[in-house]
């Protein structure tokens, strides 16, 4: 780094102080530098590598190594960030934390999990690869007789694995943001989290974890909001049967269960690839024996 490097540190800090975002990919930081270098009092001949080294050496920014599953560097620079979720959010600024990570944020799961789930929405509603989006009992039986697919877009940070999932386009339905001087990240609220883990049980760990989440959420969630979210998400599969089943098993009153009772057209499944499932007549759903 050039010994005569000059920088208006206070102007640089003032710029980042006024931003809500607290973490940036190296590429994003360089793009900001290429626009703001003059305001920061930096000579045009100064390289982006020099300025990166400077802000890390002077502890204006912290450097966090993140690698993708191929070992390529996807590292993050953070500014006054005080937790891992704020740091990791810089990897995909448009993303939000969901599934088991949101369960942990809500206090429904232990924070010992080594997997962090960061969701990116599709830009268009891709729907399901079913002709005319019409279901049949045969297509449901086949789909849920297979293991649920898991995303392989993985990153390594410290001793944790970050899975970047590609979810349904929802226009960030039920997504809330934490923002203050030291943290900035988005995650799904309680109602949206419950729906997400019902739809992707593999990302909650297992169905027992989902049932525990419903039990812990009792008294804190709004059932009308839960139903409204499910209606807006407009899934082709009858997830209302699964949600109603969980509500009953978690001890919710009948007035809450009532929102999810509909004339059933198909038998459904609580999760994928079950051995010797049990059939529940009320909700017309197959479920594992351990949550009978």
N, C-alpha and C positions, 0 to 999 in steps of 0.2 A: 504494500500500500504506500502511495506517495507520502513522504514525510510532510510535504507542504499542503496536504489536503485540508481545505477549509470548508466549513459547513456551518450554517446558522442553525444550531441545534434547537434553539427555542422555537424557531419557525417550523422546523420539522415536527417537533413534539406537538405544537399547536395544531398542525394539520391532522395528526392522528388522534389527538384529544377530541376533536369535533366529530370523529367517525364513530358510529355505533359498533361496527365490526372491529374485532380485536385480533384477528389472525388472518394471515394471507399466505398463499403459496408464494414461493420465490418469484415465479413468473409474474404474479399479480403485483408484487412489490416493485419489480423492475419497471412494469408499465406505469405505475404511479411516479416513480423516480424520473422516467423519461418525460413526464409532463411537468413535474414540480421542481426540477433541478435548479432552475433559475431563482424561484422563490426561496429555496433553501440555501442560496448563496454558493452553489457548487459550480465549478468551472465546467464548461462544455466538454472538455477533454477527459473529465473524470469518468472512469468506467463504472458500470453497474456492479462489478465484482468488488471494486474498491469501496463503494458506498455500503454494500452488504457487509463486508468485513468490518467497516467502521461502526455501523449501528449495532452489530453483535458484540464487538470488542468493548464498546462503551456501555454495553448493557442497556441500550435504548430498546432493543428488541432481543427476544430470546429465540434461539434456534432449536427446532425440534425435528429430529430425523424421522421421517415416515417413508417406508419402502413399499412398493407394490409387490404382488406375488412373484414377479419376475426379478425382483431385486433392484428395480429402477428407483431412483431418488424422487420422492414427491414431497420433500420437506416443507415445513411451515415456519414462518416467522410470526411471533406473537408480540403484541404490545400491551403490557400491563394485564395480561391474562392470568387468571388465578386458578383455573381448573382445566381438566383434560377435555371436557366437552366443548369449551370455548376454543381451545387450541384445534381440536379435530374438525370443528365446524368450518375452519378455513380451507379444508381440503375440498369441500363442495359447498360453497356459500349459499346455494339455492336449496340445499338439503335440510332435512330435519330428522331428529332422532325419534325412533319408534320401536315397536316390538319390545323385546326384553329390556332394552335400554330405557324406554319410556316407562316400563313397569318399575324399574329401579328408581327413576326420578319420582314416581308417584308413591314410592315406599311399599310396593307390592312384591318386590323380589329383592334378594340379597345382592349387594353390590360386588360380590366376589367373582361374577362372570368375567371371563377373559374376552368375550365377544361384544363388540359395540355395533349397533345397527343404525346406519345413516341412510335415509331414504331420499331418492331423487325421483320426482314424478315424471312419467312420460309426458311429452308435450302434446300428444293426442291420445284420445281414448282408443286403445288398440282393441278392446273387447276380447272375446274368446274365439279361438279357431274352430267354431262350430257353425255349420252351414245355417245361414239365416238366423244365427243366434238362438236356435231352438234346442231345448234340452230334451233328452229322453232318459228313461231309467237306465238304459244300456250305457249311454255316454257317462252318466254319473257313476255307475258301478265301475266302469273301466278306469275313469280318472282317479277315483279315490281308492282303487285297488292297487295303485302304484305309489311308490315313495314320493313325497312332495319334493319338487325340485328346489334346490338352493342356489342362490347366486354365487358365482365364483369371482366376483370383482372384490378382491381382498387386499387389504393393506396392513402393514405391521407398524405398530407404534408402542414403544417400550415393550412390555410383556403382553400386550393386547392385540387382538385381531379386529380390524374394522371391516365390516361387510357393508359395501355400498349396494343397496337394493334398488331396483327400478320398479316403482309402484304405479298403480293406476292413477291417471290424471284426476285429481280431485279439487284443483284450485286451492290447495292447502286447507282443505276442510278440517276444522278442529285443531289447527296448528297454532300454538302460542309461542311467544318469544320472551326470553329472559334477556334484559339489557340493562346494564349499569356501567359504572366506570371500570369494572374489572372482569365482566363476563358478558358474552353475547352468544346465544345459541337458541335454536328453535326445536320444539318437540311436540308430540301429539298430546292433546288433553286426555282426560280420563275416558270419556265416552269413545273418542276415536281410537284410543289405544285398545280398549276392549274389543272393538270391531276388528281391528287389524290382527290381533292375536288369534281371534276366532278364524279369520280368513287364512292366516299363515301360522298354524300352530307350531310348526317346526321352529319358527323364530322366537317362540316363547319357551322353548325347552321341551315341554310336553303338556298334555291336557291337564295333568294335576296342577301344574303351575297356573294354567288359565283359570281353573276352578278356584284356586286360592286367590287369584286377582279379583274375581267376581265377589268373593266373600269379603275381601278387604275393602273393596270399593263400595260395599253396601252402606248406604247412608250419606255417601259423598257424591254420587253421580245423579244426574237428572235423566230419568227413564225416557221422558218425552224427547230430550235431546238425543239420546241413544237411538231411539226409533227414527227421528228425523234424519240423523246422519246416515243410517242404514238405507233409508228411502232415497236420499240424494245420491248415495254411492251406486245404487241401482245395479247390484251384482246379479248376474244371471243365475247363479246357484242360490238355493233357498237358505241363506245363512240365518234367517229369522228363526228357523227350527233349532239351530245350534245355540243361538243366543237364548231363546226361551228355555232350552234344556239347562243351560248353565244357570240361569236365573232361578229355576226351580231347585236345582241341586245346591245352590248357594243360600237358599232360604229366603229369597225375595217373596214378598206377598203376592197374592194372586192378581191384585190390581196392576202390578208391574209386569207380571207374566202375560197378562191379557193383551198388551200391546203387540205381542209377537205371535199370537194365536191367529192363524189364517187357515182357510181351507187348503189342505195339503194336496199337492199334485204328484209329488215324488217322495220316495224314501231317500234320506240323506245320511251323511257320515260326519261324525265329529272330527275325525282326522283321517289321515291316509294310511294305507297298508297295514290294517289292523289284523291281528290273529284272533280268531274266535270272538268277534264282537257280539255285544248284546243289543237287542232291539228294544227301543223304548216306544211303546204304542202311542203315548200322548203326543210326543213330538215327532214321531215317525222318523227316528234317527238311530243309527247304529253307533255304539260307543264302546270304549274299552271297559273291561270288567272292573278295573281298579277304581272307577268313579261311580260305581253302582250305588 
